[in-house]
Amino acid sequence: MPPSEHHAPPLLQARGLRFTRNDDPVFGPLDFAVDAGEALLVQGDNGAGKTTLLRVLAGLLRAEEGTIELDGHPSDPARRARAITYLGHLPGLKADLSAMENLDFLCGLQGRRRSQLPSNALAIVGLAGYEDALARQLSAGQKKRLSLARLWMSPAPLWLLDEPYANLDLEGIELVNRMVQAHLREGGAALVTTHGAYAAPPVRTRLLVMEKAA
């Protein structure tokens, strides 16, 4: 008999995930998975719990019930630090550091993608020439692009992207799509929240629709 085919576990698997705030249900229970090379598009209206879900997956909030596995192993702080990078609504930048200093600082905390240099990442996101600009001097769109440069530098295989198209023009939206496509080609995965399908990466995608809890 031929040997049985081995299937790698999902990069992320959630089972029975539920979150409440002040005894009021926010979402769940939810069951979903995302494999290497694909994206999970998380859709829902404001208040449906999309941001809360990503914060739970990132370890910033604790779920009321359920389990989270990363690459077949129970999620814990050390494993999340290696496996996940989170892009939230706030840029997560130090206002009085330059664009380059912000990237150097974050790479010192989180590591960086092999053979990728901060100067290259700034060029990829359209910020070549802004290396010495202070973060507080950048526009909202430029801050988002600097956050995308930090995302591109991260060695983590799983990206959690909360409304990544916000504050970006059409060129910026295409930039996000190209980044996600490249990340998935290299074996990564992404969770992307959005209000609707008007902006979504053109990649192999699963869909999770969240509704406001009753």
C-alpha positions as CSV (number, residue, x, y, z in Angstrom):
1,M,0.0,0.0,0.0
2,P,1.2,3.5,-0.7
3,P,2.1,5.6,2.4
4,S,-0.8,7.7,3.6
5,E,-0.5,11.3,2.6
6,H,0.5,13.6,5.4
7,H,-1.4,16.9,5.8
8,A,0.2,19.7,7.6
9,P,-1.9,21.3,10.4
10,P,-3.5,24.7,9.8
11,L,-1.3,27.7,10.7
12,L,-4.2,28.8,12.8
13,Q,-7.1,26.7,14.2
14,A,-9.9,28.1,16.5
15,R,-12.5,25.9,18.1
16,G,-15.5,27.1,20.1
17,L,-14.0,30.5,20.5
18,R,-16.3,32.9,22.4
19,F,-15.8,36.3,24.0
20,T,-18.0,38.3,26.3
21,R,-17.6,41.8,27.8
22,N,-19.3,42.6,31.1
23,D,-21.3,39.4,30.7
24,D,-22.6,40.6,27.3
25,P,-21.7,38.3,24.3
26,V,-19.5,39.9,21.7
27,F,-18.9,36.9,19.4
28,G,-19.0,33.1,19.3
29,P,-18.7,30.4,19.5
30,L,-16.6,30.4,16.4
31,D,-14.8,27.6,14.6
32,F,-12.4,28.4,11.8
33,A,-9.0,27.6,10.3
34,V,-6.5,29.2,7.9
35,D,-3.8,27.2,6.1
36,A,-0.4,28.2,4.8
37,G,-0.9,29.9,1.5
38,E,-4.4,31.3,2.1
39,A,-6.2,34.2,3.7
40,L,-9.2,34.3,5.9
41,L,-11.4,37.3,5.1
42,V,-13.4,38.3,8.2
43,Q,-16.4,40.4,7.3
44,G,-19.1,42.1,9.4
45,D,-20.7,45.4,10.4
46,N,-19.3,47.7,13.1
47,G,-19.8,46.1,16.5
48,A,-19.7,42.5,15.2
49,G,-16.5,41.8,17.0
50,K,-13.9,41.7,14.2
51,T,-11.3,43.8,16.0
52,T,-12.0,41.9,19.2
53,L,-11.4,38.6,17.5
54,L,-8.0,39.7,16.2
55,R,-7.0,41.0,19.6
56,V,-8.0,37.6,21.1
57,L,-6.0,35.8,18.5
58,A,-3.0,38.1,19.1
59,G,-3.2,37.4,22.9
60,L,-4.2,41.0,23.8
61,L,-7.6,39.8,25.2
62,R,-8.6,36.5,26.8
63,A,-11.4,34.4,25.3
64,E,-14.2,33.3,27.5
65,E,-14.2,29.8,26.0
66,G,-12.5,27.9,23.2
67,T,-9.1,26.9,22.1
68,I,-6.5,28.4,19.7
69,E,-3.8,26.3,18.0
70,L,-0.9,27.6,16.0
71,D,0.7,25.1,13.6
72,G,-1.0,22.3,15.5
73,H,0.2,23.4,19.0
74,P,-1.7,25.2,21.8
75,S,-1.2,28.9,21.6
76,D,0.9,30.5,24.3
77,P,2.8,33.8,24.6
78,A,6.1,32.5,23.2
79,R,4.5,30.7,20.3
80,R,2.3,33.8,19.5
81,A,5.4,36.0,19.5
82,R,7.1,33.8,16.9
83,A,4.1,33.1,14.8
84,I,1.9,36.2,14.7
85,T,2.3,39.9,13.7
86,Y,-0.7,42.2,14.3
87,L,-1.6,45.3,12.3
88,G,-4.3,47.2,14.2
89,H,-6.2,50.4,13.7
90,L,-3.5,52.4,15.5
91,P,-0.1,52.6,13.7
92,G,1.9,51.4,16.7
93,L,4.7,53.9,16.0
94,K,6.8,56.1,18.3
95,A,6.0,59.7,17.3
96,D,9.5,61.2,18.1
97,L,11.5,58.5,16.2
98,S,12.2,58.7,12.5
99,A,10.7,56.2,10.1
100,M,14.0,54.3,10.0
101,E,14.4,54.4,13.8
102,N,10.9,53.0,14.2
103,L,11.7,50.1,11.9
104,D,15.1,49.5,13.6
105,F,13.4,49.5,17.0
106,L,10.6,47.2,16.0
107,C,13.0,44.8,14.3
108,G,15.0,44.7,17.6
109,L,11.8,43.6,19.4
110,Q,10.3,41.3,16.9
111,G,13.2,40.2,14.7
112,R,13.1,40.6,10.9
113,R,12.6,38.7,7.7
114,R,15.8,37.1,6.5
115,S,17.7,39.1,3.9
116,Q,15.2,42.0,4.2
117,L,16.6,45.5,5.1
118,P,14.6,48.4,6.5
119,S,15.7,50.7,3.6
120,N,14.2,48.1,1.2
121,A,11.0,47.9,3.1
122,L,10.6,51.6,3.1
123,A,11.1,51.7,-0.7
124,I,8.6,48.9,-1.2
125,V,5.8,50.8,0.6
126,G,6.6,54.1,-1.1
127,L,8.5,55.9,1.7
128,A,12.0,56.1,0.1
129,G,13.3,59.5,1.0
130,Y,11.4,59.6,4.3
131,E,14.0,57.7,6.3
132,D,14.7,60.6,8.6
133,A,11.2,62.0,8.8
134,L,9.7,61.8,12.3
135,A,6.6,59.6,12.6
136,R,4.6,62.5,14.0
137,Q,5.3,64.5,10.8
138,L,3.8,61.8,8.5
139,S,0.3,61.9,7.2
140,A,-2.2,59.2,8.2
141,G,-1.6,57.4,4.9
142,Q,2.2,57.6,5.3
143,K,1.9,56.2,8.9
144,K,-0.1,53.3,7.5
145,R,2.6,52.7,4.9
146,L,5.2,52.8,7.6
147,S,3.2,50.2,9.6
148,L,3.1,48.1,6.4
149,A,6.9,48.3,6.2
150,R,7.1,47.0,9.7
151,L,4.7,44.2,8.7
152,W,6.8,43.3,5.7
153,M,9.9,43.1,7.9
154,S,8.3,40.7,10.4
155,P,9.4,37.0,10.1
156,A,6.1,35.8,11.6
157,P,4.1,33.5,9.2
158,L,0.7,34.6,10.3
159,W,-0.5,38.2,9.7
160,L,-3.5,39.6,11.5
161,L,-4.6,42.7,9.5
162,D,-7.4,44.8,11.0
163,E,-8.9,47.0,8.2
164,P,-5.5,47.2,6.4
165,Y,-7.0,49.3,3.6
166,A,-8.1,52.2,5.9
167,N,-6.4,55.6,5.1
168,L,-5.0,54.3,1.8
169,D,-5.7,55.4,-1.7
170,L,-6.1,53.0,-4.6
171,E,-2.3,52.7,-5.0
172,G,-2.0,51.8,-1.3
173,I,-4.8,49.2,-1.6
174,E,-2.9,47.6,-4.5
175,L,0.3,47.7,-2.3
176,V,-1.5,45.7,0.5
177,N,-2.8,43.2,-2.0
178,R,0.7,42.7,-3.5
179,M,2.2,42.3,0.0
180,V,-0.4,39.7,1.0
181,Q,0.1,37.8,-2.3
182,A,3.9,37.7,-1.8
183,H,3.5,36.6,1.8
184,L,1.1,33.7,0.9
185,R,3.4,32.6,-2.0
186,E,6.2,32.2,0.7
187,G,3.9,29.9,2.8
188,G,2.5,32.5,5.1
189,A,-1.2,33.2,5.9
190,A,-3.3,36.2,6.7
191,L,-6.6,37.1,8.5
192,V,-8.0,40.3,7.0
193,T,-11.0,42.2,8.5
194,T,-13.2,44.3,6.3
195,H,-16.7,45.8,6.2
196,G,-17.3,44.2,2.8
197,A,-15.8,42.7,-0.2
198,Y,-15.0,46.0,-1.9
199,A,-11.4,45.5,-0.8
200,A,-9.9,42.1,-0.5
201,P,-6.7,40.5,-1.6
202,P,-7.0,38.5,-4.8
203,V,-5.7,35.2,-3.2
204,R,-7.1,31.9,-2.1
205,T,-9.5,33.0,0.5
206,R,-11.8,31.5,3.1
207,L,-14.7,33.7,4.4
208,L,-15.8,34.2,8.0
209,V,-18.9,36.4,8.4
210,M,-19.5,37.8,11.8
211,E,-22.8,39.2,13.0
212,K,-23.6,41.3,16.0
213,A,-24.4,39.1,19.0
214,A,-28.0,39.1,20.1
